Amino acid sequence: MNIHITKKAYLGFEPNLPFYASDGSAGMDVSAYLSESAEIAPGSISLVSTGLSIALPKGYECQVRSRSGLAAKNGIFCLNSPGTIDSDYRGEIKVILANFSKNSFTISNGDRIAQLVIAKYEKIEWDLTNSLPETVRSTGGFGSTGI
């Protein structure tokens, strides 16, 4: 599948295109597009530019997800994860990063900050009814199936 993408070179240099880090990767690494390094203090949230915009076909979304290495090693997570980029959005992709560690974290231009996963979805219509089909689980949730 080919997807149109634009690079917004408003800083005087071009942003990196997302890329698959390995042959079996489901997500493409996306990089920060910054004129200077940015620090995310412990407990803080930062909106990080990528310099990229995309045009998805109808029926597809682009999910923005945390990178496992940033999360496990540095406590840096994408909020609203997975975030959704809708097929009719044409603005710049920006990533909401939160620092859940006890240390400041510095992001530099070109650092890989998140993953993008393209996913197909179905549009539905609600069928209002007075009851739902029974299941063994029924209304059990929030740990009802065990730890």
C-alpha positions in Angstrom: 0.0 0.0 0.0 1.3 3.5 -0.9 0.4 6.4 1.3 1.1 10.1 0.4 3.3 11.9 2.9 4.7 15.4 2.9 7.8 16.7 4.7 7.3 20.2 6.2 10.8 21.6 6.0 10.0 24.7 8.0 13.2 24.6 10.1 15.4 24.9 7.0 16.2 21.1 6.8 14.0 18.1 6.0 12.5 15.7 8.6 13.2 12.0 8.5 10.6 9.7 6.9 9.2 7.0 9.1 10.9 3.6 8.6 10.6 0.0 9.6 13.6 -0.9 11.9 13.4 -4.6 11.0 11.8 -6.8 8.4 9.2 -8.0 10.9 8.3 -4.7 12.4 4.6 -3.8 12.4 5.4 -0.2 13.4 7.5 2.4 11.7 9.8 4.5 13.8 9.0 8.2 13.6 11.5 10.9 14.5 11.5 14.3 16.3 11.8 17.3 14.0 13.4 20.0 16.3 15.5 23.1 15.7 17.1 22.5 19.1 17.1 19.8 21.8 14.1 19.7 24.1 14.0 18.5 27.7 11.1 16.7 29.2 11.2 17.1 33.0 10.0 14.3 35.3 6.2 14.2 35.4 6.0 16.6 32.4 4.3 16.3 29.0 5.6 17.6 25.7 4.1 17.8 22.2 6.9 16.9 19.8 6.8 17.8 16.1 7.7 15.3 13.4 7.5 17.6 10.4 5.3 15.1 8.5 1.7 15.0 7.2 0.0 12.1 5.6 -3.1 11.3 3.5 -4.6 8.0 4.5 -7.3 6.3 2.4 -10.8 6.1 3.9 -11.1 3.0 6.1 -7.6 3.4 7.5 -6.1 5.0 10.6 -2.5 5.7 11.7 -1.9 4.7 15.3 0.8 6.5 17.3 2.4 4.2 19.9 5.2 4.3 22.4 8.5 2.8 21.5 9.3 0.0 23.9 12.9 1.0 24.4 12.0 4.5 25.4 9.4 3.3 27.8 11.4 0.5 29.5 14.7 2.3 29.7 13.7 5.9 30.2 10.1 6.0 31.3 9.0 8.0 28.2 5.6 7.1 26.9 3.1 8.3 24.3 0.0 9.6 25.9 -3.4 8.9 24.4 -1.8 5.7 23.2 -2.5 4.5 20.7 -3.3 7.9 19.4 -5.3 8.0 16.1 -4.6 10.0 13.0 -7.8 9.9 11.0 -8.0 9.6 7.2 -9.3 13.1 6.8 -6.6 14.8 8.9 -3.9 16.6 6.9 -2.1 18.5 9.6 1.4 17.8 11.0 1.8 14.6 13.0 2.8 15.6 16.5 3.5 13.1 19.3 2.4 13.6 22.9 5.3 12.3 25.1 5.2 12.0 28.9 8.1 11.5 31.2 7.1 9.0 34.0 10.7 8.7 35.2 12.4 10.6 38.0 15.0 12.0 35.6 14.8 14.7 32.9 15.0 13.3 29.4 16.4 15.2 26.4 15.1 14.8 22.9 17.2 15.9 19.9 16.4 16.4 16.3 16.2 13.0 14.5 15.6 10.9 17.7 13.1 8.1 17.2 10.2 9.1 19.5 7.3 6.8 18.6 5.9 4.2 16.3 3.3 4.5 13.6 1.1 1.6 12.7 -1.4 1.8 9.8 -4.6 -0.1 10.6 -7.8 -0.9 8.7 -11.0 -0.3 10.5 -14.7 -0.8 9.9 -17.4 1.8 10.2 -20.4 0.6 12.1 -24.0 1.6 12.8 -25.6 1.1 16.2 -28.4 -1.4 16.5 -30.3 -0.2 19.6 -31.8 -3.2 21.4 -33.3 -4.0 24.8 -31.0 -6.9 25.6 -27.6 -8.4 24.5 -26.8 -12.0 23.8 -25.6 -13.9 26.9 -22.0 -15.1 27.3 -20.2 -17.1 30.0 -18.3 -14.0 31.1 -21.5 -11.8 31.1 -20.8 -8.5 32.9 -17.5 -9.6 34.6 -14.7 -7.2 34.0 -11.7 -5.5 35.6 -9.9 -8.6 36.7 -12.9 -11.0 36.8 -11.0 -13.6 34.7 -8.1 -13.7 37.1 -4.7 -12.0 37.5 
